[in-house]
């Protein structure tokens, strides 16, 4: 039996399609030297990009621009769609994605440079569109906190999504942004089952801590909601109503959901993880995920990929709709204020 890589979601490194050669382990029975002892330390790499604000062209993700201070994510969520982007950095989408993290130390400066452009028109910027901007390394580098200060300085709206309680460190800045209708926060919650969470997203905050985020932020008037994602039929789909109820109980302004899709290398990573951790559910889960997406587990169709289609998708949609109506009432996020933007960092007279 292969040993489980402790503290990591992915249990394998998929080949990088951009590399000609790949390091593999041929003999699991121990003829070859062990590549690791069950634990893998995090390595940090530094990148100096020319720009940091990215325009998002996908019509179904709810953002126009994104900023990613980090590439790769220590949270280790085995299902993460962003794993596929790690190949562009010369790494694997598997264990490398959560153990080899790229840090962009110039992010705040590049963001400010972008906002100073005469051509920039105020629009919400998402932190992050790819990996969690409050992953563990943020405690050291404070890139997200610095970006929030820049956005406050110029009065440019910002949205955030995270799984980490670390966001509460920045309550001082978030409260100032909220007072000017410049911030929306979403807390991603996948499951209430701590055994499942510990295997599926091992370095994230426990679910009760994530609801603590919602409660604390909402108590300070910071618009915050819950994203139940991804919904995985046969694994966590039945938890959706309870997640929505707990979101409402803790003051969430809104809720949303997406279903699991397994594009690119994520299919191999997730199926390998599922076999090793929930072998008895493997066929059921994979078949139902495929049913969501027209017979295949991957899906790139806009407006279909996030919610799926067919009977299972309809059942999940009904669970969501009924629970939202029952528990959330008429709650909604306040609109962003785009009128207060400071061109050049100064108030505009005209």
JOCORGI-V692521 format. One record per pair of residues at least 6 apart in sequence whose C-alpha atoms are under 6 Angstrom apart, sorted by sequence separation. I is the first residue (numbers start at 1). J is the second residue. D is the distance in whole Angstrom. If there is no record, write none. Layout:
# JOCORGI-V692521
i & j & d
I & J & D
I & J & D
This chain:
# JOCORGI-V692521
i & j & d
5 & 11 & 6
177 & 183 & 6
231 & 237 & 5
290 & 296 & 4
299 & 305 & 5
86 & 93 & 5
290 & 297 & 4
56 & 64 & 5
289 & 297 & 6
55 & 64 & 6
56 & 65 & 5
84 & 93 & 5
55 & 65 & 5
83 & 93 & 5
54 & 65 & 5
54 & 66 & 5
53 & 66 & 6
53 & 67 & 5
52 & 67 & 6
192 & 207 & 6
293 & 308 & 5
292 & 308 & 5
292 & 309 & 5
292 & 313 & 6
76 & 98 & 5
74 & 98 & 4
159 & 183 & 6
161 & 185 & 6
163 & 187 & 6
72 & 97 & 5
73 & 98 & 5
157 & 182 & 4
158 & 183 & 5
159 & 184 & 5
160 & 185 & 5
161 & 186 & 5
162 & 187 & 5
163 & 188 & 5
72 & 98 & 6
157 & 183 & 6
159 & 185 & 6
161 & 187 & 6
162 & 188 & 6
225 & 252 & 5
224 & 252 & 6
225 & 253 & 5
227 & 255 & 6
229 & 257 & 5
230 & 258 & 5
231 & 259 & 4
232 & 260 & 6
72 & 101 & 5
224 & 253 & 6
225 & 254 & 5
226 & 255 & 5
227 & 256 & 5
228 & 257 & 5
229 & 258 & 5
230 & 259 & 5
231 & 260 & 6
71 & 101 & 6
132 & 162 & 6
134 & 164 & 6
225 & 255 & 5
227 & 257 & 5
230 & 260 & 5
71 & 102 & 5
6 & 38 & 6
70 & 102 & 6
126 & 158 & 6
5 & 38 & 5
6 & 39 & 5
70 & 103 & 5
124 & 157 & 5
125 & 158 & 5
126 & 159 & 5
127 & 160 & 5
218 & 251 & 6
5 & 39 & 6
122 & 156 & 6
124 & 158 & 5
126 & 160 & 6
69 & 104 & 5
215 & 250 & 5
262 & 297 & 5
263 & 298 & 5
215 & 251 & 6
261 & 297 & 6
262 & 298 & 5
261 & 298 & 5
69 & 107 & 6
108 & 146 & 6
186 & 224 & 6
188 & 226 & 6
190 & 228 & 5
108 & 147 & 5
184 & 223 & 5
185 & 224 & 5
186 & 225 & 5
187 & 226 & 5
188 & 227 & 5
189 & 228 & 5
190 & 229 & 5
184 & 224 & 6
186 & 226 & 5
187 & 227 & 6
188 & 228 & 6
164 & 205 & 5
178 & 222 & 5
259 & 306 & 6
82 & 130 & 6
258 & 306 & 5
259 & 307 & 5
258 & 307 & 6
234 & 285 & 5
43 & 99 & 6
44 & 100 & 6
46 & 102 & 5
48 & 104 & 6
42 & 99 & 4
43 & 100 & 5
44 & 101 & 5
45 & 102 & 5
46 & 103 & 5
47 & 104 & 5
42 & 100 & 6
44 & 102 & 6
46 & 104 & 6
52 & 110 & 6
73 & 131 & 6
66 & 125 & 5
65 & 125 & 5
66 & 126 & 4
67 & 127 & 5
68 & 128 & 5
67 & 128 & 5
66 & 128 & 6
66 & 129 & 5
9 & 76 & 5
8 & 76 & 6
9 & 77 & 6
10 & 78 & 5
9 & 78 & 5
16 & 87 & 6
16 & 92 & 5
14 & 92 & 6
253 & 331 & 5
254 & 332 & 6
13 & 92 & 6
253 & 332 & 5
14 & 94 & 6
248 & 328 & 6
253 & 333 & 6
13 & 94 & 4
12 & 94 & 6
13 & 95 & 5
241 & 323 & 5
245 & 327 & 6
12 & 95 & 6
10 & 94 & 5
10 & 95 & 5
78 & 200 & 6
77 & 200 & 6
77 & 201 & 4
76 & 201 & 5
75 & 203 & 4
75 & 204 & 5
182 & 336 & 6
181 & 336 & 5
181 & 337 & 5
156 & 341 & 6
155 & 341 & 5
154 & 341 & 6
154 & 342 & 5
9 & 200 & 6
79 & 270 & 6
154 & 345 & 5
9 & 201 & 6
78 & 270 & 6
7 & 202 & 6
116 & 344 & 5
60 & 303 & 6
